[in-house]
Amino acid sequence: MIDSGPYRYIRHPMYAGMVLFVIGTPLMLGSLWGLAATIVLFVLLAMRTLGEEAVLKQDLAGYPEYMTRTPWRIVPGVW
């Protein structure tokens, strides 16, 4: 279980990068439709994250302890 680097602060740093990309791209392109679609993408990402963590808690030894050491999923201090 890695708990150094970005994994010290959040459990899913790749998803955090994806969130920045999903927000930044429509802003950069000036697309309100693209920005509106981010809401749907965030809901899907949240569902995926919760599903992955359920499997990891069940199948990966030490993951529940890791969750207590690193309480934030994607955004430190938020979720």
N, C-alpha and C positions, 0 to 999 in steps of 0.2 A: 504494500500500500504506500503510494507516494504521498508525502505530506510536506514537501518542500516546494519552493518556487511559488507559482500561482496557486498550486493546490493547498498551500498553507491558508489561503484566504477564501477560496471558493472551490466547490467540488467539481464544477463543470466549466473550466476556463475556455474550452473550445466553444461552448454554447454562448459564453459571454462575448467572445469575439464575433460570433454570428449575430448576436443582438446588435452590436455596434454597426455591423455591415448592413443589416436589415433596416436600421433607422437611417444610417448615413447615405445609402444609395438613393432612395427617393428624395431626400433633402438636397443632395448634390444635383440630381436631375430636375428638381423642381416639380416633382410629380405628386400631386395630392392623392391620386388614386393609389399610387404605390405606398404612400404613407398610411392610407386607410387600411391597406392590406396587412400592415404590420400587426394590427390587433389580432387578426386571425392567426398569423404566424406565431405570435407570442402565446396564444392559447394552445396551439398545437405543440409548441416547444415545452410549455409547462406540463402538458399531459405526458409527453414523451419522457421528460425528466423524472416525473413522479413514477412512471412505470419502470424506468431503468433502475431507480433507486429501490423500488420494491424487490426487484429481482436480485440486485446486489446485496441487499440486507439478508435475503434468504440464502443466497448461494455463495457469498464471498466472506470467508472468515475474517473478522476484524473490521468489516465495513460499518457496523453500528457504532463501534468506538470511534472510528474515523469521523462519522457524522457528528459526534459530540465534540470532537476536537475542531472540526471545521463546520460550523453551523450553517454557513451561507451556501446556497446552491449556485447562483449565477451572479447576483449583484450584492456585494458586501453591505451589510446593514439594512438590506431591503428584503431579499428572498434568496 
